[in-house]
Amino acid sequence: MDVVETWTGATAAALQDAMRMTNESFAAHLGIAVRTVATWNAQPEIIPRPDMQQVLDTTLERAGEAVKRRFALLSRPGDAVTAQALRVAIAVVIRPGEVLLVCRRDGDALRWQFPAGVVKPGADPEAVAVQETHAETGVHCSVRRQLGQRLHPVTGVEAVYHLADYLAGEATNRDPIENTDVTWAPISVLTRFIPADRIFPPILTALETA
């Protein structure tokens, strides 16, 4: 079996395809968040963290011979691994003067973002936004309205944005594998956390009048 010197989103996706698993089943098999698998599929050039490299190494080593043969074919140089069509629901949760943010691990970098989750086929994006917010942060919220959707400029996935109101719950980091922190950021200084050019314009408009 060939050794993978450095795993990328593309080779991780090739292993997933070789094992014939969905994002959800592959994430469960590895013991990681579904959004991590979604990121690998959406960003083939991304390099997973060292601990994820070890998990992928172990998974390949323990795979059956048929999986290893399929992986060898799928991961050959020059073979393109097609990104899966992904849809993500994003919650912009507000309370007076503040907006809820999570600090995500992105390879070796840390990025502040709004809570978000992958929308499975047939699922309601609004419900996913509410559920993922609680799963990530412990905060209960209710969607006020949809702010629109776009192809995300960084990940390339279809992102559906929702403006939501805080209901209850203390903001805590309930997904320490993917996130390093959770905070209520003052709306007035939001662009210190997320560059203005990365924020969906309707979000800024909504926050100005929130």
C-alpha positions in Angstrom: 0.0 0.0 0.0 1.3 3.5 -0.9 1.8 5.8 2.1 0.1 9.2 2.0 2.9 11.7 2.9 0.4 14.5 3.4 -3.3 14.2 3.4 -5.3 16.9 1.6 -9.0 17.5 1.1 -8.8 15.7 -2.2 -7.1 12.6 -0.8 -9.4 12.5 2.2 -12.4 12.7 -0.2 -10.8 9.9 -2.3 -10.7 7.7 0.8 -14.3 8.6 1.5 -15.3 7.6 -2.1 -13.2 4.4 -1.8 -15.1 3.5 1.3 -18.4 4.4 -0.4 -19.6 6.5 2.5 -21.7 9.6 2.7 -20.4 12.7 4.5 -22.4 11.6 7.6 -21.2 8.0 7.7 -17.6 8.9 6.9 -17.6 11.5 9.7 -19.1 9.0 12.1 -16.5 6.4 11.1 -13.7 8.9 11.8 -15.2 10.3 14.9 -15.2 13.9 13.6 -17.8 16.5 12.7 -19.7 16.3 9.4 -18.7 19.9 8.6 -15.0 18.8 8.5 -15.8 16.2 5.9 -17.8 18.7 4.0 -14.9 21.1 4.0 -12.5 18.4 2.6 -14.9 17.9 -0.3 -15.4 21.6 -0.9 -11.7 22.5 -0.6 -9.5 19.8 -2.2 -6.3 21.8 -1.5 -6.8 22.1 2.2 -4.4 20.3 4.5 -6.1 18.7 7.5 -4.6 19.2 11.0 -1.9 16.8 12.2 -4.3 14.9 14.4 -6.7 14.5 11.5 -3.7 13.3 9.4 -3.2 10.5 11.9 -6.8 9.5 11.9 -6.8 9.3 8.1 -3.6 7.2 8.2 -5.1 4.8 10.7 -8.3 4.5 8.7 -6.5 3.7 5.5 -4.2 1.2 7.2 -7.2 -0.7 8.7 -9.2 -0.6 5.4 -9.9 -3.8 3.4 -7.9 -4.6 0.3 -10.8 -3.6 -2.0 -11.0 -0.2 -0.4 -7.2 0.2 -0.7 -7.3 -0.7 -4.4 -10.1 1.8 -5.0 -8.3 4.5 -3.1 -5.1 3.9 -5.1 -7.1 4.5 -8.3 -9.0 7.5 -7.1 -6.0 9.2 -5.6 -3.6 8.9 -8.5 -2.0 12.1 -9.6 -4.1 13.8 -12.3 -7.3 12.2 -11.2 -9.8 14.8 -10.2 -11.9 14.3 -7.1 -15.2 15.9 -7.7 -16.5 18.1 -4.9 -19.9 17.1 -3.7 -22.7 19.6 -4.1 -23.0 21.1 -0.6 -25.5 23.4 1.0 -24.9 25.1 4.4 -27.4 26.9 6.6 -25.9 29.8 8.5 -27.4 31.5 11.6 -26.8 35.2 12.3 -28.0 35.2 15.9 -28.5 38.6 17.6 -29.3 40.0 21.0 -29.2 43.7 21.8 -25.9 45.1 20.4 -24.3 41.7 19.9 -24.0 38.9 17.4 -23.0 35.2 18.1 -19.7 34.0 16.6 -17.7 30.8 16.7 -14.0 30.5 16.2 -13.3 27.6 13.8 -10.1 25.7 13.1 -9.3 26.0 9.4 -6.1 24.0 8.9 -3.5 25.9 10.9 -5.5 29.1 11.0 -8.4 30.2 13.2 -11.4 32.1 11.7 -14.4 33.7 13.3 -17.6 32.7 11.7 -21.4 32.6 12.3 -22.7 29.2 13.5 -23.5 26.9 10.5 -24.3 23.4 9.5 -24.6 21.2 6.4 -28.1 20.8 5.0 -28.8 17.2 4.2 -31.1 16.4 1.2 -34.7 17.1 2.1 -33.8 19.0 5.3 -35.1 22.5 6.1 -32.3 25.0 6.1 -34.1 27.1 8.8 -34.3 24.1 11.1 -30.7 23.2 10.4 -29.6 26.7 11.3 -31.4 26.6 14.7 -30.2 23.0 15.5 -26.6 23.6 14.6 -26.5 26.8 16.6 -27.6 24.9 19.7 -25.2 22.0 18.9 -22.2 24.3 18.5 -22.9 26.9 21.2 -25.7 25.8 23.5 -27.7 28.9 22.5 -31.4 28.5 21.6 -32.6 30.8 18.9 -35.5 31.4 16.5 -35.3 32.5 12.9 -36.7 35.9 12.2 -36.2 35.7 8.4 -34.0 34.5 5.6 -31.4 37.0 4.5 -30.7 35.3 1.1 -28.2 32.8 -0.3 -25.0 32.8 -2.3 -22.0 30.6 -3.3 -19.6 31.3 -0.5 -16.5 33.1 -1.8 -14.1 31.0 0.4 -15.6 27.5 0.4 -17.6 27.6 -2.8 -20.6 25.9 -1.2 -24.2 27.2 -1.4 -24.8 29.2 1.8 -28.2 30.1 3.1 -28.3 32.9 5.6 -30.8 33.4 8.4 -31.3 36.3 10.8 -32.2 34.8 14.2 -33.1 36.1 17.7 -31.5 34.8 20.9 -33.9 33.0 23.1 -32.0 31.3 25.9 -28.8 29.5 26.9 -25.2 30.4 27.8 -22.8 30.6 24.9 -20.2 27.8 25.3 -18.0 25.9 23.0 -19.8 22.6 22.6 -17.8 21.4 19.5 -14.1 21.6 20.7 -12.9 19.4 17.8 -13.9 22.0 15.2 -14.0 25.2 17.3 -11.7 26.9 19.8 -14.1 29.5 21.2 -17.6 31.0 21.1 -18.4 34.7 21.9 -21.0 37.4 21.7 -19.2 40.0 19.6 -20.3 43.6 19.7 -22.0 44.4 16.4 -20.2 47.7 16.2 -16.8 45.9 15.9 -17.9 42.8 13.9 -15.4 43.5 11.1 -12.6 43.1 13.6 -13.6 39.5 13.8 -14.7 38.9 10.2 -13.3 41.0 7.3 -16.0 43.1 5.8 -15.4 41.7 2.3 -16.2 38.2 3.6 -19.5 39.2 5.2 -22.6 38.7 3.0 -23.9 42.3 2.4 -27.5 41.6 3.5 -26.0 40.6 6.9 -24.4 44.0 7.4 -27.7 45.7 6.3 -29.7 43.6 8.8 -27.3 44.3 11.6 -27.4 48.0 11.0 -31.1 48.0 11.7 -31.3 45.2 14.3 
